[in-house]
Amino acid sequence: MMNFLVSSVANLIIILISFFIFKVIISGPTRHRIYEKFMSSFAKFIVYIFLASTVITSLIALVLYKTRYIAYINVVAPALVSPIIGFVASTVPTRGAGDKKQA
């Protein structure tokens, strides 16, 4: 149980760090355009996260199985999916369409 808690806290930290890094690196209008182009709704957001995590976890499982390190899949796969979740979360607009721009 302790390993699960440590792994989940580490993944949360990775998600938050990648979220803030992408938020600083990519400008607001660019992030908004990425969101509008690929994920204009919450349903697409969930589907893309699911598909990306499934593909990455499958590839990592294959690599770890071939190298006989399959026991570490519960640590490695979420750690590699976390930056993608942080990126996708950083593209979600923080202001609504009716909000006024700050001067």
DSSP file (Angstrom, degrees, kcal/mol; ACC not computed):
  #  RESIDUE AA STRUCTURE BP1 BP2  ACC     N-H-->O    O-->H-N    N-H-->O    O-->H-N    TCO  KAPPA ALPHA  PHI   PSI    X-CA   Y-CA   Z-CA
    1    1 A M     >        0   0    0      0, 0.0     4,-2.0     0, 0.0     5,-0.2   0.000 360.0 360.0 360.0 -36.6    0.0    0.0    0.0
    2    2 A M  H  >  +     0   0    0      1,-0.2     4,-2.4     2,-0.2     5,-0.2   0.883 360.0  54.2 -66.0 -37.5    2.9    2.4    0.8
    3    3 A N  H  > S+     0   0    0      1,-0.2     4,-2.6     2,-0.2    -1,-0.2   0.893 107.4  51.7 -62.4 -39.3    4.4    1.8   -2.7
    4    4 A F  H  > S+     0   0    0      2,-0.2     4,-2.7     1,-0.2    -2,-0.2   0.924 110.5  47.7 -62.6 -44.8    1.0    2.8   -4.3
    5    5 A L  H  X S+     0   0    0     -4,-2.0     4,-2.3     2,-0.2     5,-0.2   0.912 113.1  47.5 -64.7 -42.2    0.8    6.0   -2.2
    6    6 A V  H  X S+     0   0    0     -4,-2.4     4,-2.3     2,-0.2    -1,-0.2   0.923 114.0  47.9 -64.0 -43.7    4.4    7.0   -3.1
    7    7 A S  H  X S+     0   0    0     -4,-2.6     4,-2.3     2,-0.2    -2,-0.2   0.902 112.3  48.7 -64.2 -41.7    3.9    6.3   -6.8
    8    8 A S  H  X S+     0   0    0     -4,-2.7     4,-2.2     2,-0.2    -1,-0.2   0.891 112.0  48.2 -69.1 -38.1    0.6    8.2   -6.9
    9    9 A V  H  X S+     0   0    0     -4,-2.3     4,-2.3     2,-0.2    -1,-0.2   0.908 111.8  50.6 -66.3 -40.6    2.1   11.2   -5.1
   10   10 A A  H  X S+     0   0    0     -4,-2.3     4,-2.3    -5,-0.2    -2,-0.2   0.908 111.0  48.5 -62.7 -41.6    5.1   11.1   -7.5
   11   11 A N  H  X S+     0   0    0     -4,-2.3     4,-2.6     2,-0.2    -1,-0.2   0.890 109.7  52.1 -66.2 -38.8    2.7   11.0  -10.5
   12   12 A L  H  X S+     0   0    0     -4,-2.2     4,-2.5     2,-0.2    -1,-0.2   0.908 110.2  48.7 -62.7 -41.4    0.7   13.9   -9.1
   13   13 A I  H  X S+     0   0    0     -4,-2.3     4,-2.7     2,-0.2    -2,-0.2   0.909 111.0  50.1 -64.5 -42.0    3.9   15.9   -8.8
   14   14 A I  H  X S+     0   0    0     -4,-2.3     4,-2.5     2,-0.2     5,-0.2   0.909 111.1  49.6 -62.8 -42.0    5.0   15.0  -12.4
   15   15 A I  H  X S+     0   0    0     -4,-2.6     4,-2.4     2,-0.2    -2,-0.2   0.937 113.3  45.8 -62.1 -47.0    1.5   16.1  -13.7
   16   16 A L  H  X S+     0   0    0     -4,-2.5     4,-2.4     2,-0.2     5,-0.2   0.907 113.3  49.0 -65.5 -41.8    1.7   19.4  -11.8
   17   17 A I  H  X S+     0   0    0     -4,-2.7     4,-2.4     1,-0.2    -1,-0.2   0.938 114.3  44.9 -63.2 -46.1    5.3   20.1  -12.9
   18   18 A S  H  X S+     0   0    0     -4,-2.5     4,-2.6    -5,-0.2     5,-0.2   0.876 111.0  55.6 -66.7 -35.3    4.5   19.4  -16.6
   19   19 A F  H  X S+     0   0    0     -4,-2.4     4,-2.0    -5,-0.2    -2,-0.2   0.953 112.7  40.6 -58.7 -50.8    1.3   21.4  -16.3
   20   20 A F  H  X S+     0   0    0     -4,-2.4     4,-1.8     2,-0.2    -2,-0.2   0.846 113.6  53.7 -71.7 -32.8    3.1   24.5  -15.1
   21   21 A I  H  X S+     0   0    0     -4,-2.4     4,-2.7    -5,-0.2     5,-0.2   0.947 112.8  43.2 -64.3 -47.5    6.0   24.0  -17.5
   22   22 A F  H  X S+     0   0    0     -4,-2.6     4,-2.3     1,-0.2    -2,-0.2   0.852 111.5  55.4 -67.0 -32.8    3.7   23.8  -20.5
   23   23 A K  H  < S+     0   0    0     -4,-2.0    -1,-0.2    -5,-0.2    -2,-0.2   0.852 114.2  40.3 -67.3 -33.8    1.7   26.7  -19.2
   24   24 A V  H  < S+     0   0    0     -4,-1.8    -2,-0.2    -5,-0.1    -1,-0.2   0.887 118.4  45.6 -79.8 -41.2    4.9   28.9  -19.1
   25   25 A I  H  < S+     0   0    0     -4,-2.7     2,-0.5    -5,-0.2    -2,-0.2   0.917 109.2  55.5 -71.4 -44.7    6.4   27.7  -22.4
   26   26 A I  S  < S-     0   0    0     -4,-2.3    -1,-0.1    -5,-0.2     5,-0.0  -0.788  89.0-123.3 -96.8 128.7    3.3   27.9  -24.6
   27   27 A S     >  -     0   0    0     -2,-0.5     4,-2.6     1,-0.1     5,-0.2  -0.219  24.3-108.3 -68.2 159.7    1.5   31.2  -24.8
   28   28 A G  H  > S+     0   0    0      1,-0.2     4,-2.4     2,-0.2     5,-0.2   0.907 116.3  47.4 -56.7 -50.4   -2.2   31.5  -23.9
   29   29 A P  H  > S+     0   0    0      0, 0.0     4,-2.3     0, 0.0    -1,-0.2   0.879 112.8  50.3 -62.2 -36.0   -3.5   32.1  -27.4
   30   30 A T  H  > S+     0   0    0      2,-0.2     4,-2.4     1,-0.2    -2,-0.2   0.925 110.8  48.4 -67.0 -43.6   -1.5   29.2  -28.7
   31   31 A R  H  X S+     0   0    0     -4,-2.6     4,-2.4     1,-0.2    -1,-0.2   0.900 111.2  51.5 -61.3 -39.3   -2.7   26.9  -26.0
   32   32 A H  H  X S+     0   0    0     -4,-2.4     4,-2.8    -5,-0.2    -2,-0.2   0.903 109.2  49.6 -65.2 -40.6   -6.3   28.0  -26.7
   33   33 A R  H  X S+     0   0    0     -4,-2.3     4,-2.4     2,-0.2    -1,-0.2   0.903 110.2  50.8 -64.7 -40.0   -5.8   27.3  -30.5
   34   34 A I  H  X>S+     0   0    0     -4,-2.4     4,-2.4     2,-0.2     5,-0.5   0.927 112.4  47.3 -61.1 -44.0   -4.5   23.8  -29.6
   35   35 A Y  H  X5S+     0   0    0     -4,-2.4     4,-1.9    56,-0.3    -2,-0.2   0.932 113.5  47.0 -63.3 -46.1   -7.5   23.2  -27.4
   36   36 A E  H  <5S+     0   0    0     -4,-2.8     4,-0.2     1,-0.2    -1,-0.2   0.860 114.7  47.6 -65.0 -35.1  -10.0   24.4  -30.0
   37   37 A K  H  <5S+     0   0    0     -4,-2.4    -2,-0.2    -5,-0.2    -1,-0.2   0.914 129.8  15.6 -73.6 -43.1   -8.3   22.4  -32.8
   38   38 A F  H  <5S+     0   0    0     -4,-2.4     2,-0.3    -5,-0.2    -3,-0.2   0.821 133.5  26.1-104.1 -36.7   -8.1   19.1  -31.0
   39   39 A M     << +     0   0    0     -4,-1.9    -1,-0.2    -5,-0.5    -2,-0.1  -0.675  54.9 157.2-134.5  79.5  -10.3   19.0  -27.9
   40   40 A S        +     0   0    0     -2,-0.3     2,-0.3    -4,-0.2    -1,-0.1   0.503  69.6  39.8 -84.3  -1.6  -13.2   21.4  -28.2
   41   41 A S  S  > S-     0   0    0     -6,-0.1     4,-1.8     1,-0.1     5,-0.1  -0.955  82.2-115.6-142.2 162.7  -15.2   19.5  -25.6
   42   42 A F  H  > S+     0   0    0     -2,-0.3     4,-2.2     1,-0.2     5,-0.2   0.833 114.0  59.3 -66.4 -32.3  -14.7   17.7  -22.3
   43   43 A A  H  > S+     0   0    0      2,-0.2     4,-2.4     1,-0.2    -1,-0.2   0.920 106.2  46.7 -63.7 -43.5  -15.7   14.4  -23.9
   44   44 A K  H  > S+     0   0    0      1,-0.2     4,-3.0     2,-0.2     5,-0.3   0.886 109.0  56.8 -64.3 -37.5  -12.9   14.7  -26.4
   45   45 A F  H  X S+     0   0    0     -4,-1.8     4,-2.0     2,-0.2    -2,-0.2   0.933 110.5  43.2 -56.8 -48.3  -10.5   15.6  -23.6
   46   46 A I  H  X S+     0   0    0     -4,-2.2     4,-2.4     2,-0.2    -2,-0.2   0.908 114.4  49.8 -66.3 -43.6  -11.4   12.3  -21.8
   47   47 A V  H  X S+     0   0    0     -4,-2.4     4,-2.8     2,-0.2     5,-0.2   0.920 111.6  48.1 -63.9 -44.0  -11.2   10.2  -24.9
   48   48 A Y  H  X S+     0   0    0     -4,-3.0     4,-2.7     2,-0.2     5,-0.3   0.902 111.7  49.5 -64.6 -40.9   -7.8   11.6  -25.9
   49   49 A I  H  X S+     0   0    0     -4,-2.0     4,-2.5    -5,-0.3     5,-0.2   0.927 113.1  47.9 -62.2 -43.6   -6.4   11.1  -22.5
   50   50 A F  H  X S+     0   0    0     -4,-2.4     4,-2.3     2,-0.2    -2,-0.2   0.937 114.1  45.5 -62.9 -47.4   -7.7    7.5  -22.5
   51   51 A L  H  X S+     0   0    0     -4,-2.8     4,-2.5     2,-0.2     5,-0.2   0.922 114.3  47.9 -64.1 -44.3   -6.3    6.7  -25.9
   52   52 A A  H  X S+     0   0    0     -4,-2.7     4,-2.5     1,-0.2     5,-0.2   0.923 114.0  46.5 -63.5 -43.6   -2.9    8.3  -25.2
   53   53 A S  H  X S+     0   0    0     -4,-2.5     4,-2.3    -5,-0.3    -1,-0.2   0.870 112.5  50.8 -68.9 -34.4   -2.6    6.5  -21.9
   54   54 A T  H  X S+     0   0    0     -4,-2.3     4,-2.3    -5,-0.2    -2,-0.2   0.932 113.1  44.8 -66.4 -45.5   -3.7    3.2  -23.4
   55   55 A V  H  X S+     0   0    0     -4,-2.5     4,-2.4     2,-0.2     5,-0.2   0.938 116.2  45.7 -64.7 -46.9   -1.2    3.4  -26.3
   56   56 A I  H  X S+     0   0    0     -4,-2.5     4,-2.6    -5,-0.2     5,-0.2   0.922 113.9  48.6 -64.2 -44.0    1.7    4.5  -24.1
   57   57 A T  H  X S+     0   0    0     -4,-2.3     4,-2.5    -5,-0.2    -1,-0.2   0.891 111.6  50.4 -63.9 -38.9    1.0    1.8  -21.5
   58   58 A S  H  X S+     0   0    0     -4,-2.3     4,-2.2     2,-0.2    -2,-0.2   0.929 112.5  45.8 -64.8 -45.0    0.8   -0.9  -24.1
   59   59 A L  H  X S+     0   0    0     -4,-2.4     4,-2.4     2,-0.2    -2,-0.2   0.912 114.3  47.9 -64.6 -41.9    4.1    0.2  -25.7
   60   60 A I  H  X S+     0   0    0     -4,-2.6     4,-3.0    -5,-0.2     5,-0.2   0.894 110.2  52.7 -65.8 -39.0    5.8    0.4  -22.3
   61   61 A A  H  X S+     0   0    0     -4,-2.5     4,-2.4    -5,-0.2    -2,-0.2   0.908 109.9  48.9 -62.3 -41.3    4.4   -3.0  -21.3
   62   62 A L  H  X S+     0   0    0     -4,-2.2     4,-2.3     2,-0.2    -2,-0.2   0.933 113.7  45.4 -63.3 -46.0    5.8   -4.5  -24.5
   63   63 A V  H  X S+     0   0    0     -4,-2.4     4,-1.8     1,-0.2    -2,-0.2   0.926 115.2  46.8 -64.1 -45.0    9.2   -3.0  -23.9
   64   64 A L  H  <>S+     0   0    0     -4,-3.0     5,-2.5     1,-0.2     6,-0.6   0.858 111.5  51.8 -67.8 -33.4    9.3   -4.0  -20.3
   65   65 A Y  H ><5S+     0   0    0     -4,-2.4     3,-0.9    -5,-0.2    -1,-0.2   0.920 110.1  48.5 -66.6 -43.1    8.1   -7.5  -21.1
   66   66 A K  H 3<5S+     0   0    0     -4,-2.3    -2,-0.2     1,-0.2    -1,-0.2   0.838 115.7  43.9 -66.4 -32.3   10.8   -7.9  -23.7
   67   67 A T  T 3<5S-     0   0    0     -4,-1.8    -1,-0.2    -5,-0.2    -2,-0.2   0.376 112.5-119.0 -94.3   4.8   13.5   -6.7  -21.3
   68   68 A R  T < 5S+     0   0    0     -3,-0.9    -3,-0.2    -4,-0.3     3,-0.2   0.751  84.8 113.4  64.7  27.7   12.1   -8.8  -18.4
   69   69 A Y    > < +     0   0    0     -5,-2.5     3,-2.1    -6,-0.2    -4,-0.2  -0.048  27.3 128.3-111.1  29.6   11.3   -5.7  -16.2
   70   70 A I  G >   +     0   0    0     -6,-0.6     3,-1.6     1,-0.3     4,-0.2   0.714  59.2  73.2 -61.2 -21.7    7.6   -6.2  -16.4
   71   71 A A  G 3  S+     0   0    0      1,-0.3     3,-0.4    -3,-0.2    -1,-0.3   0.736  93.3  55.8 -64.7 -21.0    7.4   -6.0  -12.6
   72   72 A Y  G X> S+     0   0    0     -3,-2.1     4,-2.7     1,-0.2     3,-1.4   0.293  73.5 103.5 -95.1   9.9    8.0   -2.2  -12.9
   73   73 A I  H <> S+     0   0    0     -3,-1.6     4,-1.6     1,-0.3    -1,-0.2   0.847  74.5  59.5 -63.3 -33.4    5.1   -1.5  -15.2
   74   74 A N  H 34 S+     0   0    0     -3,-0.4    -1,-0.3    -4,-0.2    -2,-0.1   0.632 116.0  34.7 -71.8 -11.7    3.0    0.0  -12.4
   75   75 A V  H <> S+     0   0    0     -3,-1.4     4,-1.1     3,-0.1    -2,-0.2   0.787 120.9  43.4-103.5 -44.8    5.7    2.6  -11.8
   76   76 A V  H  X S+     0   0    0     -4,-2.7     4,-1.6     2,-0.2     5,-0.2   0.931 109.5  52.5 -73.5 -47.6    7.1    3.3  -15.2
   77   77 A A  H  X S+     0   0    0     -4,-1.6     4,-1.6    -5,-0.3     3,-0.4   0.928 111.5  44.3 -61.4 -49.3    3.9    3.6  -17.3
   78   78 A P  H  > S+     0   0    0      0, 0.0     4,-2.0     0, 0.0    -1,-0.2   0.869 110.7  56.5 -63.4 -32.6    2.1    6.1  -15.2
   79   79 A A  H  < S+     0   0    0     -4,-1.1    -2,-0.2     1,-0.2    -3,-0.1   0.827 110.6  44.3 -67.1 -29.6    5.3    8.2  -14.9
   80   80 A L  H  < S+     0   0    0     -4,-1.6     4,-0.4    -3,-0.4    -1,-0.2   0.727 114.0  49.3 -85.2 -22.8    5.5    8.4  -18.7
   81   81 A V  H >X S+     0   0    0     -4,-1.6     4,-1.9    -5,-0.2     3,-0.6   0.780  94.9  75.7 -82.4 -28.7    1.7    9.2  -19.1
   82   82 A S  H 3X S+     0   0    0     -4,-2.0     4,-2.4     1,-0.2     5,-0.2   0.856  90.4  52.2 -57.4 -42.8    1.8   11.9  -16.5
   83   83 A P  H 3> S+     0   0    0      0, 0.0     4,-2.3     0, 0.0    -1,-0.2   0.860 108.6  52.5 -63.3 -31.6    3.5   14.6  -18.7
   84   84 A I  H <> S+     0   0    0     -3,-0.6     4,-2.6    -4,-0.4     5,-0.2   0.906 109.1  49.0 -68.5 -40.1    0.9   14.0  -21.4
   85   85 A I  H  X S+     0   0    0     -4,-1.9     4,-2.5     1,-0.2    -1,-0.2   0.910 111.0  50.9 -63.8 -41.1   -1.9   14.6  -18.9
   86   86 A G  H  X S+     0   0    0     -4,-2.4     4,-1.7     2,-0.2    -2,-0.2   0.892 111.0  48.6 -62.3 -40.0   -0.1   17.7  -17.8
   87   87 A F  H  X S+     0   0    0     -4,-2.3     4,-1.0     2,-0.2    -2,-0.2   0.946 113.2  45.7 -64.9 -48.6    0.2   19.0  -21.4
   88   88 A V  H >X S+     0   0    0     -4,-2.6     3,-0.6     1,-0.2     4,-0.5   0.901 113.0  50.7 -63.9 -40.1   -3.5   18.3  -22.2
   89   89 A A  H >< S+     0   0    0     -4,-2.5     3,-0.8     1,-0.2    -1,-0.2   0.838 105.9  56.7 -66.1 -31.5   -4.6   19.9  -18.9
   90   90 A S  H 3< S+     0   0    0     -4,-1.7    -1,-0.2     1,-0.2    -2,-0.2   0.730 100.0  59.1 -73.0 -20.1   -2.5   23.0  -19.7
   91   91 A T  H << S+     0   0    0     -4,-1.0   -56,-0.3    -3,-0.6    -1,-0.2   0.640  78.5 106.1 -82.5 -12.8   -4.3   23.5  -23.0
   92   92 A V  S << S-     0   0    0     -3,-0.8   -60,-0.1    -4,-0.5   -61,-0.0  -0.507  81.9-111.6 -68.6 128.1   -7.7   23.8  -21.4
   93   93 A P        -     0   0    0      0, 0.0    -1,-0.1     0, 0.0    -2,-0.1  -0.311  21.5-159.6 -62.6 141.0   -8.8   27.5  -21.4
   94   94 A T  S    S+     0   0    0      2,-0.1     2,-0.3    -3,-0.0    -2,-0.0   0.614  73.8  57.7 -96.9 -14.8   -8.9   29.2  -18.0
   95   95 A R  S    S-     0   0    0      4,-0.1     2,-0.1     1,-0.0     6,-0.0  -0.877  82.2-123.0-114.5 149.9  -11.2   32.1  -19.1
   96   96 A G    >   -     0   0    0     -2,-0.3     3,-0.9     1,-0.1    -2,-0.1  -0.292  31.5-101.8 -81.8 172.9  -14.6   31.8  -20.6
   97   97 A A  T 3  S+     0   0    0      1,-0.2    -1,-0.1    -2,-0.1    -2,-0.0   0.807 121.1  49.2 -66.1 -29.5  -15.7   33.3  -23.9
   98   98 A G  T 3  S+     0   0    0      2,-0.1    -1,-0.2     0, 0.0     2,-0.1   0.522  84.7 110.9 -89.9  -5.6  -17.4   36.2  -22.2
   99   99 A D  S <  S-     0   0    0     -3,-0.9     2,-0.2     1,-0.1    -4,-0.1  -0.428  70.0-120.1 -70.8 142.6  -14.5   37.2  -19.9
  100  100 A K        -     0   0    0     -2,-0.1     2,-0.1     1,-0.1    -1,-0.1  -0.560  28.1-110.0 -81.7 147.0  -12.8   40.5  -20.6
  101  101 A K        -     0   0    0     -2,-0.2     2,-0.2     1,-0.1    -1,-0.1  -0.474  33.1-111.6 -74.2 146.3   -9.1   40.5  -21.4
  102  102 A Q              0   0    0     -2,-0.1    -1,-0.1     1,-0.1     0, 0.0  -0.567 360.0 360.0 -78.0 142.3   -6.8   41.9  -18.8
  103  103 A A              0   0    0     -2,-0.2    -1,-0.1     0, 0.0    -2,-0.0   0.463 360.0 360.0 -84.1 360.0   -5.1   45.1  -19.8
